Amino acid sequence: MGQQKLIYSFVARGTTILAEHTDFGGNFPSIASECLQKLPANNNRFTYNCDDHTFNYLVDNGFTYCVVAAESAGREIPIAFLERVKEDFNTKYGGGKAKTAGAKSLNKEFGKKLKEHMQYCVDHPEEVSKLAKVKAQVAEVKGVMMGNIEKVLDRGEKIELLVDKTENLRYQAQDFKKQGTKIKRKMWYQNMKIKLVVAGIATALILIIILTICPGFRCGR
């Protein structure tokens, strides 16, 4: 079912969860929280998999945005959801109380926003995917999932994860766009040249015909 594609989400500062939402039972919150404790602190996206579900994280400037999704949701919908939540959260709390808020103290205010974003993304998957591509140049994660979540949670085990290459893909997309603009401009100049040459030839032919019929332009005399 569509509404089951996004199952659980939260926003955290460091390892402190500030707001969360889910409409389902299960141990998703506890597993997602355990993974949060082991996430690298650097800004990036990380995806873990477990039993046909993905645990998707976006780390940005000390805050972590997470969504647990069914694997059938693909990659673009969870990533687009995280981007939407990050933008909304920064607009609402940027430089404000999010920096000092206690655990789950923003649930009442932002929990319902998480629910709204989850519902919107599963109800409009095509639109969300298109917006993600246009706005953030988000491309589907390349490669294969590395290990599963049990390896992440095992004490002493190396954390195996898939790092999203979105930043590199974004720059490639921007370069492609610039090249496209240059080619388009060049083609426009070439078309104008051709049109001017054709117009010149047509004008010359008309003058030749007129001069042939009316030498010296004295047809009326």
Contacts in CASP RR format, 6 or more apart in sequence:
PFRMAT RR
TARGET T0000
AUTHOR 0000-0000-0000
METHOD contacts of the structure
MODEL  1
MGQQKLIYSFVARGTTILAEHTDFGGNFPSIASECLQKLPANNNRFTYNC
DDHTFNYLVDNGFTYCVVAAESAGREIPIAFLERVKEDFNTKYGGGKAKT
AGAKSLNKEFGKKLKEHMQYCVDHPEEVSKLAKVKAQVAEVKGVMMGNIE
KVLDRGEKIELLVDKTENLRYQAQDFKKQGTKIKRKMWYQNMKIKLVVAG
IATALILIIILTICPGFRCGR
2 122 0 8 1.000
3 23 0 8 1.000
3 119 0 8 1.000
3 122 0 8 1.000
4 24 0 8 1.000
4 70 0 8 1.000
5 69 0 8 1.000
5 70 0 8 1.000
5 72 0 8 1.000
5 73 0 8 1.000
5 77 0 8 1.000
5 122 0 8 1.000
6 67 0 8 1.000
6 68 0 8 1.000
6 69 0 8 1.000
6 73 0 8 1.000
6 77 0 8 1.000
6 78 0 8 1.000
6 81 0 8 1.000
6 118 0 8 1.000
6 121 0 8 1.000
6 122 0 8 1.000
7 22 0 8 1.000
7 24 0 8 1.000
7 28 0 8 1.000
7 53 0 8 1.000
7 68 0 8 1.000
7 69 0 8 1.000
7 70 0 8 1.000
8 20 0 8 1.000
8 21 0 8 1.000
8 22 0 8 1.000
8 24 0 8 1.000
8 28 0 8 1.000
8 29 0 8 1.000
8 32 0 8 1.000
8 66 0 8 1.000
8 67 0 8 1.000
8 68 0 8 1.000
9 20 0 8 1.000
9 21 0 8 1.000
9 22 0 8 1.000
9 65 0 8 1.000
9 66 0 8 1.000
9 67 0 8 1.000
9 68 0 8 1.000
9 81 0 8 1.000
9 85 0 8 1.000
9 114 0 8 1.000
9 117 0 8 1.000
9 118 0 8 1.000
10 17 0 8 1.000
10 18 0 8 1.000
10 19 0 8 1.000
10 20 0 8 1.000
10 21 0 8 1.000
10 29 0 8 1.000
10 32 0 8 1.000
10 33 0 8 1.000
10 65 0 8 1.000
10 66 0 8 1.000
10 114 0 8 1.000
11 17 0 8 1.000
11 18 0 8 1.000
11 19 0 8 1.000
11 20 0 8 1.000
11 63 0 8 1.000
11 64 0 8 1.000
11 65 0 8 1.000
11 66 0 8 1.000
11 85 0 8 1.000
11 89 0 8 1.000
11 106 0 8 1.000
11 110 0 8 1.000
11 114 0 8 1.000
12 18 0 8 1.000
12 36 0 8 1.000
12 63 0 8 1.000
12 64 0 8 1.000
12 66 0 8 1.000
13 62 0 8 1.000
13 63 0 8 1.000
13 64 0 8 1.000
13 98 0 8 1.000
13 99 0 8 1.000
13 101 0 8 1.000
14 36 0 8 1.000
14 41 0 8 1.000
14 62 0 8 1.000
14 63 0 8 1.000
14 64 0 8 1.000
15 36 0 8 1.000
15 37 0 8 1.000
16 102 0 8 1.000
16 103 0 8 1.000
17 33 0 8 1.000
17 36 0 8 1.000
17 103 0 8 1.000
17 104 0 8 1.000
18 98 0 8 1.000
18 101 0 8 1.000
18 102 0 8 1.000
18 103 0 8 1.000
18 104 0 8 1.000
18 105 0 8 1.000
18 106 0 8 1.000
18 107 0 8 1.000
18 110 0 8 1.000
19 104 0 8 1.000
19 106 0 8 1.000
19 107 0 8 1.000
19 109 0 8 1.000
19 110 0 8 1.000
19 111 0 8 1.000
19 113 0 8 1.000
19 114 0 8 1.000
20 29 0 8 1.000
20 104 0 8 1.000
20 107 0 8 1.000
20 111 0 8 1.000
20 114 0 8 1.000
21 111 0 8 1.000
21 112 0 8 1.000
21 114 0 8 1.000
21 115 0 8 1.000
21 118 0 8 1.000
22 28 0 8 1.000
22 29 0 8 1.000
23 115 0 8 1.000
28 53 0 8 1.000
28 68 0 8 1.000
31 50 0 8 1.000
31 55 0 8 1.000
31 149 0 8 1.000
31 153 0 8 1.000
32 55 0 8 1.000
32 66 0 8 1.000
32 68 0 8 1.000
34 152 0 8 1.000
34 153 0 8 1.000
35 48 0 8 1.000
35 55 0 8 1.000
35 57 0 8 1.000
35 149 0 8 1.000
35 152 0 8 1.000
35 153 0 8 1.000
36 57 0 8 1.000
36 64 0 8 1.000
36 66 0 8 1.000
38 152 0 8 1.000
38 153 0 8 1.000
38 159 0 8 1.000
39 46 0 8 1.000
39 57 0 8 1.000
39 59 0 8 1.000
39 64 0 8 1.000
40 46 0 8 1.000
40 59 0 8 1.000
41 59 0 8 1.000
41 62 0 8 1.000
42 59 0 8 1.000
43 59 0 8 1.000
43 60 0 8 1.000
43 61 0 8 1.000
44 59 0 8 1.000
44 163 0 8 1.000
44 164 0 8 1.000
45 56 0 8 1.000
45 57 0 8 1.000
45 58 0 8 1.000
45 59 0 8 1.000
45 79 0 8 1.000
45 82 0 8 1.000
45 163 0 8 1.000
45 164 0 8 1.000
45 166 0 8 1.000
46 56 0 8 1.000
46 57 0 8 1.000
46 59 0 8 1.000
46 161 0 8 1.000
46 162 0 8 1.000
46 163 0 8 1.000
46 164 0 8 1.000
47 54 0 8 1.000
47 55 0 8 1.000
47 56 0 8 1.000
47 57 0 8 1.000
47 75 0 8 1.000
47 78 0 8 1.000
47 141 0 8 1.000
47 145 0 8 1.000
47 161 0 8 1.000
47 162 0 8 1.000
47 164 0 8 1.000
48 54 0 8 1.000
48 55 0 8 1.000
48 145 0 8 1.000
48 148 0 8 1.000
48 149 0 8 1.000
48 152 0 8 1.000
48 161 0 8 1.000
48 162 0 8 1.000
49 55 0 8 1.000
49 71 0 8 1.000
49 145 0 8 1.000
49 147 0 8 1.000
49 148 0 8 1.000
49 149 0 8 1.000
50 148 0 8 1.000
50 149 0 8 1.000
50 150 0 8 1.000
51 148 0 8 1.000
52 70 0 8 1.000
52 71 0 8 1.000
52 72 0 8 1.000
53 68 0 8 1.000
53 69 0 8 1.000
53 70 0 8 1.000
53 71 0 8 1.000
54 68 0 8 1.000
54 69 0 8 1.000
54 70 0 8 1.000
54 71 0 8 1.000
54 73 0 8 1.000
54 74 0 8 1.000
54 78 0 8 1.000
54 145 0 8 1.000
55 66 0 8 1.000
55 68 0 8 1.000
55 149 0 8 1.000
56 66 0 8 1.000
56 67 0 8 1.000
56 68 0 8 1.000
56 69 0 8 1.000
56 78 0 8 1.000
56 79 0 8 1.000
56 82 0 8 1.000
57 64 0 8 1.000
57 65 0 8 1.000
57 66 0 8 1.000
57 82 0 8 1.000
58 64 0 8 1.000
58 65 0 8 1.000
58 66 0 8 1.000
58 79 0 8 1.000
58 82 0 8 1.000
58 83 0 8 1.000
58 86 0 8 1.000
60 86 0 8 1.000
63 86 0 8 1.000
63 89 0 8 1.000
63 98 0 8 1.000
65 82 0 8 1.000
65 85 0 8 1.000
65 86 0 8 1.000
65 89 0 8 1.000
66 82 0 8 1.000
67 78 0 8 1.000
67 81 0 8 1.000
67 82 0 8 1.000
67 85 0 8 1.000
67 118 0 8 1.000
69 77 0 8 1.000
69 78 0 8 1.000
73 122 0 8 1.000
74 140 0 8 1.000
75 140 0 8 1.000
75 141 0 8 1.000
76 128 0 8 1.000
76 129 0 8 1.000
76 132 0 8 1.000
76 133 0 8 1.000
76 138 0 8 1.000
76 140 0 8 1.000
77 121 0 8 1.000
77 122 0 8 1.000
77 125 0 8 1.000
77 128 0 8 1.000
77 129 0 8 1.000
79 132 0 8 1.000
79 138 0 8 1.000
79 141 0 8 1.000
79 164 0 8 1.000
79 166 0 8 1.000
80 121 0 8 1.000
80 128 0 8 1.000
80 129 0 8 1.000
80 131 0 8 1.000
80 132 0 8 1.000
80 136 0 8 1.000
80 138 0 8 1.000
81 117 0 8 1.000
81 118 0 8 1.000
81 121 0 8 1.000
81 128 0 8 1.000
83 132 0 8 1.000
83 135 0 8 1.000
83 136 0 8 1.000
83 138 0 8 1.000
84 117 0 8 1.000
84 120 0 8 1.000
84 121 0 8 1.000
84 128 0 8 1.000
85 113 0 8 1.000
85 114 0 8 1.000
85 117 0 8 1.000
88 113 0 8 1.000
88 117 0 8 1.000
89 98 0 8 1.000
89 110 0 8 1.000
92 109 0 8 1.000
92 110 0 8 1.000
92 113 0 8 1.000
93 106 0 8 1.000
93 110 0 8 1.000
98 106 0 8 1.000
120 128 0 8 1.000
121 128 0 8 1.000
132 138 0 8 1.000
133 139 0 8 1.000
136 166 0 8 1.000
136 170 0 8 1.000
137 166 0 8 1.000
137 169 0 8 1.000
137 170 0 8 1.000
137 173 0 8 1.000
137 174 0 8 1.000
138 166 0 8 1.000
138 169 0 8 1.000
138 170 0 8 1.000
139 165 0 8 1.000
139 166 0 8 1.000
139 169 0 8 1.000
139 173 0 8 1.000
141 162 0 8 1.000
141 164 0 8 1.000
141 165 0 8 1.000
142 165 0 8 1.000
143 162 0 8 1.000
144 162 0 8 1.000
145 162 0 8 1.000
146 160 0 8 1.000
146 161 0 8 1.000
146 162 0 8 1.000
147 160 0 8 1.000
151 157 0 8 1.000
151 158 0 8 1.000
151 159 0 8 1.000
151 160 0 8 1.000
152 159 0 8 1.000
152 160 0 8 1.000
152 161 0 8 1.000
210 217 0 8 1.000
211 217 0 8 1.000
213 219 0 8 1.000
214 220 0 8 1.000
END
